[in-house]
Amino acid sequence: MQELDIEQRFHLMQKEIEATVSLLKEAKLDLTATVDSLKIEIEALKSYIERHHPDFAESYPKLKKEAIQAIDPEWLAAIEEPKH
């Protein structure tokens, strides 16, 4: 009887893992689609700015470097996560 119980538990755990993997794959696809959409939006904005400010392409690397130094992504994540 105990062996049958263990087999049933194992089968349930296997089903739970399969369901979790399926959810994770869906979440990854959603996140990838969102990131791709953001990349398109950013490129469209950069293109628009370049058309209206011809010197933008030249100054963009400096602006990007300043933004990277000013914004620490780990610091932003720490603010968003509640501390216990």
C-alpha positions in Angstrom: 0.0 0.0 0.0 2.8 2.4 0.8 4.5 1.8 -2.6 1.2 2.7 -4.4 0.9 5.9 -2.3 4.5 6.9 -3.2 3.8 6.2 -6.9 0.7 8.4 -6.8 2.5 11.2 -5.1 5.3 11.0 -7.6 2.8 11.1 -10.4 1.2 14.2 -8.9 4.5 15.9 -8.5 5.4 15.1 -12.1 2.1 16.7 -13.3 2.8 19.8 -11.1 6.3 20.2 -12.6 4.9 19.8 -16.1 2.3 22.4 -15.4 4.9 24.8 -13.9 7.2 24.3 -16.9 4.3 25.1 -19.3 3.5 28.3 -17.3 7.1 29.4 -17.3 7.4 28.8 -21.1 4.3 31.0 -21.6 5.7 33.7 -19.3 9.0 33.7 -21.2 7.2 34.1 -24.5 5.1 37.0 -23.1 8.2 38.7 -21.7 10.1 38.2 -24.9 7.2 39.7 -26.9 7.1 42.7 -24.5 10.9 43.3 -24.7 10.7 43.1 -28.5 7.9 45.6 -28.5 9.8 47.9 -26.3 12.9 47.6 -28.6 10.7 48.6 -31.5 9.3 51.6 -29.6 12.8 52.8 -28.6 14.1 52.5 -32.1 11.1 54.5 -33.4 11.7 57.2 -30.8 15.4 57.4 -31.6 14.5 57.7 -35.3 12.0 60.4 -34.6 14.5 62.4 -32.4 17.3 62.0 -35.0 15.0 63.5 -37.7 14.2 66.5 -35.5 17.6 66.8 -33.9 20.3 65.9 -36.4 23.0 66.0 -33.7 21.2 63.3 -31.6 23.1 60.4 -33.2 26.3 62.0 -32.2 25.3 62.8 -28.7 23.4 59.6 -27.9 26.4 57.5 -26.8 27.3 60.1 -24.2 23.7 60.4 -23.0 23.4 56.6 -22.7 26.7 56.5 -20.7 25.4 59.2 -18.4 22.1 57.3 -17.9 23.9 54.1 -17.1 25.9 55.8 -14.5 22.9 57.6 -13.0 20.6 54.7 -12.9 21.7 51.5 -11.2 19.2 48.8 -12.2 19.9 46.8 -9.0 19.1 49.8 -7.0 15.8 50.3 -8.8 14.9 46.6 -8.2 15.6 47.0 -4.5 13.2 49.9 -4.2 10.4 47.9 -6.0 10.8 44.8 -3.8 9.3 45.0 -0.4 11.8 44.3 2.4 10.8 41.9 5.2 
